[in-house]
Amino acid sequence: NRSSDLRYASLIALPASLFFNMAKLDFSAVNWSFLLAILVTKAIVFVSVVALCLAIKRKGGVDRAALFAIFTTQSNDYAFGVPVVSSLFKSPASPGLSYSDYLYLVAPVSLVFLNPIGFALMEYGKNLK
């Protein structure tokens, strides 16, 4: 049954794969300046989208701008990124982590830092109405 296969993949297999790969990462080999650069870049995009949406002033307000900002910074790194990066970049360019290992560190940037800001802005916009 397709629905049970999809439920297994999304509720068991994907989280198990994520936890396994996060547990085996060597955090001493992480290039933290690279991760900081990605965080700053995503934050710039996030703030730019909110500012642009508020400047256009179409229907909706802060809540709609926050929703669009969340949409622009979300990416499907696990489903699309891991297979593509793993097949294109077989071995790491330098000793330490491989390129696909960085995907497990880059994806939570939006979930931990940017999404809560977007959710707070959405609640703020809801309270203004």
N, C-alpha and C positions, 0 to 999 in steps of 0.2 A: 504494500500500500504506500502510495507516494506521500501522503500526509504524515504517516508514521515515520517514514524515512527522513522527511524534512524536520520533523520534531526531534528525532534522534540527532541529526546533524547540527541543528541550531541549539538544542538544550544540553547535549552531552558531549558530542565530538568536538565542536569548536571551542567551548570553554576548557575542555580537558587539554586540547592542543595548546591553547594560549597559556594556561597555567604551567604546563610542562616546559614550554619554551622559555617562559619568564623565569622559571626556577633554575634552569640550567645556564642562564646568562651570567657571564663574568663581568660584574659591574666595575671592576678595576680596569678593564680594558675599554670602557666606554669613553668616547670623545664627547665630554660634556659641553664643550663650546659648540659642537655641531647641534646637539639637542637644544641648547639655549637659542641658537640661531633659528631653528625651526619654530620654537615657541614664540620668539619675537616676531617672526614673519607671519605666523598665523594670527597673532594678536593684532598686528598692523592691518591685515585683511579684515579681521573681525571689526575693529574700530572704524575702518574705512567704510565698510558696508553699512554699519549703523548710522554713521554720519551722512552718507549719501542718501540713505532711505529717509532720514529725517529732513534732509535738505530738499528732497523732491516733494515731500508732504502730500503724498497720495493718501488714499483711504488707509486707516490704521495709523498707529503712532509708534510709540516706543516698542510696544509689544510685537508689532509686525516687523519692525526693523531688527529686533533681536532674533526673531525667528529666521529672517533672511540671513543674518550673520551666522547663526548656527548652521544653516544649510550650506553656506559657502566654506566653512572651515571643517565640516565633516567629510571624511573620505572613507572609502571601504578598503583600507590598507590590508586587512587580513584576507579578504576574499579575492581581491584582484592583485594586490601588491606582492604578497608572499610567493605565489606561483610564478609570476612574471620575473621578479627580481631573482628568485632562486634559479630559474632556468637561464637567465641572461648572465648573471654573475656567479659562477660556480664557486670560485675561491675568493677569499678576502683580498683586497688590494694591499693591506698591511696586516701585520700580525695583530691578532685580537678578534674582534667581532666581524662577522660577515655582514654584507649589506642587508640580508633578510633579517638578521638579528635586530638591526636598528628599527625595523618596522614595528617590532613588539614594544619598542620604547617610544616611538613617535606617535603612535595611535592614541595612547592615553593622554597626550597633551591636551587635546580638545576636550576629552571627557573630564579631566581633573581641573583644568584651569578656565577654559572658555565657556563650556556649557553651563556651569553654575552662574556665571555672570549673565549669560543670555537668559537663563530661567528667571533670575532675579529681575532683569529688565522686563521680561514678559509679565511677571506678577505686578511690577510697578505700573506698567501700562494698563493692565487690567484694573488696577485700583484707581487709576485716573479717570476711567470711564464711568 
